[in-house]
Amino acid sequence: MPPPGDYMVPRASSGAELNTPEFMDKMKQGPVFMLTVLPNGAWSMGRNLSLWFVYLLVVSFFSAYIAGRALPPGAHYLDVFRFAGAAAFIGYAVSLWQMSIWYRRAWSLTIKATVDGFLYALVTAGTFGWLWPS
């Protein structure tokens, strides 16, 4: 079994090899796949939730930065909601679209994740609107 990591088959050893007839033939014959090998053992939910929390903080930080640069203290709730929500949506959802573009992840999965990202953005926007300084 290969060690943990990301693998692509077939894999060119250099950029020049990508255009050779031999490599093109390998691509046509297949199989062509990308694979992520995870480390052995049980998943650590604590680790995953901790990383998720850090991710939420990072997206919230940039949402706050964008809204804070665009709006003064005492801004109207809907203005704060709009700026913070748009920034949060970009962080939570738009960043996932590249997986379907470049790695051919099923668009149905990307759309579902986008809906989740939209819901997270709504919560983020509502929280910023509610807590915005007067």
C-alpha positions in Angstrom: 0.0 0.0 0.0 1.4 3.5 -0.8 2.1 5.9 2.0 -0.5 8.6 2.8 -0.7 11.3 0.2 -2.3 12.3 -3.1 -1.7 10.2 -6.2 -2.5 10.6 -9.9 -2.4 7.8 -12.5 -0.9 8.0 -15.0 1.6 10.6 -13.8 4.1 12.3 -16.0 7.6 12.7 -14.6 8.0 16.1 -16.2 6.0 18.8 -18.0 7.7 17.8 -21.2 6.4 14.2 -20.9 2.8 15.4 -20.9 2.9 16.0 -24.6 4.7 12.8 -25.7 2.7 10.3 -27.8 3.5 7.6 -25.2 2.0 9.6 -22.3 -1.1 10.5 -24.4 -1.5 6.8 -25.2 -1.5 6.0 -21.5 -4.1 8.6 -20.9 -6.3 7.2 -23.7 -6.0 3.6 -22.5 -6.6 4.4 -18.9 -7.4 4.0 -16.2 -7.0 7.7 -15.3 -7.6 8.5 -11.6 -6.7 10.7 -8.6 -6.6 9.1 -5.2 -6.0 10.3 -1.7 -4.6 7.7 0.7 -5.3 8.5 4.3 -3.2 7.3 7.2 -4.1 4.0 8.9 -6.2 4.1 12.0 -9.4 5.6 13.3 -10.4 9.2 12.4 -10.0 11.7 15.2 -13.2 13.7 15.4 -11.5 16.0 17.9 -8.8 16.9 15.4 -11.3 17.5 12.6 -13.6 19.6 14.8 -10.6 21.7 16.0 -9.5 22.3 12.4 -13.1 23.1 11.4 -13.3 25.7 14.2 -10.0 27.3 13.1 -11.4 27.4 9.6 -14.5 29.2 10.8 -12.4 31.7 12.7 -10.3 32.4 9.6 -13.3 32.9 7.3 -14.9 35.1 10.0 -11.7 37.2 10.4 -11.7 38.0 6.7 -15.4 38.7 6.6 -14.9 41.1 9.5 -11.9 42.7 7.8 -13.9 43.3 4.6 -17.0 44.6 6.3 -14.9 46.7 8.7 -13.0 48.4 5.8 -16.2 49.0 3.9 -18.5 50.1 6.8 -18.2 52.5 9.7 -19.4 51.7 13.3 -23.1 52.1 13.5 -23.7 50.9 10.0 -27.2 49.6 9.2 -27.8 45.9 9.9 -28.5 45.0 6.3 -25.3 46.7 5.0 -23.2 44.7 7.5 -25.2 41.6 6.6 -24.5 42.1 2.9 -20.7 42.7 3.2 -20.0 40.1 5.8 -22.3 37.5 4.1 -20.7 38.0 0.7 -17.2 37.6 2.1 -18.2 34.6 4.1 -20.0 32.9 1.1 -16.8 33.3 -0.9 -14.8 31.7 1.9 -17.2 28.9 2.6 -18.6 28.0 -0.9 -17.0 29.6 -3.9 -13.6 28.2 -2.9 -15.0 24.7 -3.4 -16.0 25.1 -7.0 -12.4 24.6 -8.3 -12.7 20.9 -7.2 -15.3 20.3 -9.8 -13.5 22.4 -12.4 -10.0 20.9 -12.0 -10.6 17.5 -10.4 -13.9 16.6 -11.9 -15.6 16.2 -8.5 -19.3 15.6 -9.1 -21.1 19.0 -9.5 -24.0 17.6 -7.4 -21.6 17.4 -4.5 -20.3 20.9 -5.1 -23.8 22.3 -5.3 -24.7 20.6 -2.0 -21.6 22.0 -0.4 -22.4 25.4 -1.9 -25.8 25.3 -0.2 -24.1 24.4 3.1 -21.7 27.3 2.5 -24.6 29.7 1.9 -26.2 28.6 5.2 -23.0 29.2 7.0 -22.6 32.6 5.4 -26.1 33.5 6.5 -25.3 32.7 10.1 -22.0 34.6 9.9 -23.7 37.6 8.3 -26.5 37.6 10.9 -24.0 37.4 13.7 -21.9 40.3 12.4 -25.1 42.4 11.8 -26.3 41.7 15.3 -22.9 42.4 17.0 -21.8 45.3 14.8 -20.5 48.2 17.0 -22.8 51.2 17.3 
